[in-house]
Amino acid sequence: MSEFQLAQRLANLAPYLFAAIDKAKEEVRARGVDIISLGIGDPDLPTPDFIINALFEAAKRPANHQYPSYIGMLSFRQAVAGWYKRRFGAVLDPNTEVLGLIGSKEGIAHFPLAFVNPGDVALIATPNYPVYGVSTEFVGGIPKYLPLTDQNDFLPDLDAIDSDTWKSAKLIYINYPNNPTAATAPRSFYEKLIEKAKEFNVIVVHDAAYTEIYFDEGKKPLSIMEIPGGKDVAIEFHSLSKTYNMTGWRIGMAVGNASLVKGLAKVKEQMDSGIFQAVQEAGAVALNDGDAFSAQLRGIYKERRDVVVDALKKAGIACRVPDASFYIWSKVPKGFTSQEFVTKLLMQTGVVTTPGNGFGAPGEGYFRISLTVDTDRLKEAVLRISQL
Ligand code: MLT
């Protein structure tokens, strides 16, 4: 059997962070170890029945068995616009400012194909979801990383970026509530970012997948679409995955500046054939009727957050108390690197977490816990962590 040479863009690329963790986890499981999975941010709870029932009905309609609409069904796009209006007070035109995605990861990964030329710079606030950097590099763009640290509240210091760097940049990636640090961004941050983006003609790419997991009604995460001027410079990626426990369904949306949405749609038209329409119909039901469910889910994650933060504190492990997202960003105990700690933890206790440096260099010294098991298992996990 011949062995074929990979394209250069893949030759030196490390495996996708969570694929590598999955592999290590399965090796340990095969030894009979009881695994507690706090790695990938994949909700353990099921998609609620009202969404599953909508899928079931929609799947019976023959029209849904044919190729879907490229940009997403109008009814889905209207549901997205309706949800943005209700949740954020943001007005979006479903015809030009909303695009259906096969999950937000798909849209994020394709976006640079539409707007990044070889040699263009993409500013990326890091630690970060790995897809921003890899998809930039795939098209010959140059990622320039902006460190997020405890000292800057995990917000990029926009004033510290010199004007040459701003001038060289085609786009800037931000993500709040942030994965992995769980930080949120205040209105003033978005206002300043929009001002800079306008001044230097830079596209803002906001990954907003975690806005619905928050723990205080007074601190609801913002959409850049609700900030004046946001729609002039930004595209926002969102997902039904985390909000309605639908990671397996692959459905999300891009919204915002019409020319950015149109550019991404142009790429997608060539690359995929849209989202199964029965999934879109169910997605529209989720967005239209899911507010009570979201509130209930937030209650569950809040309880989990409190259990973990409390247990980590008792174990003497420092962590940030997050206002949003279902991640806990914790310091690794003294004497370990991030990778050493999570590897030892997995090998010796069966607890799967994510090494902070897997999201970029400033993540070194941290590990990420996903609140994706019930409170009893979380307590057990922290007990094992503290006994390591
Ligand atoms: C995460 O755990 O950071 C993400 O959910 C992983 C992914 O989307 O692939």
Residues whose N, C-alpha, C, O or C-beta is under 5 A from the ligand:
A	BS01	MLT	G39 I40 G41 N179
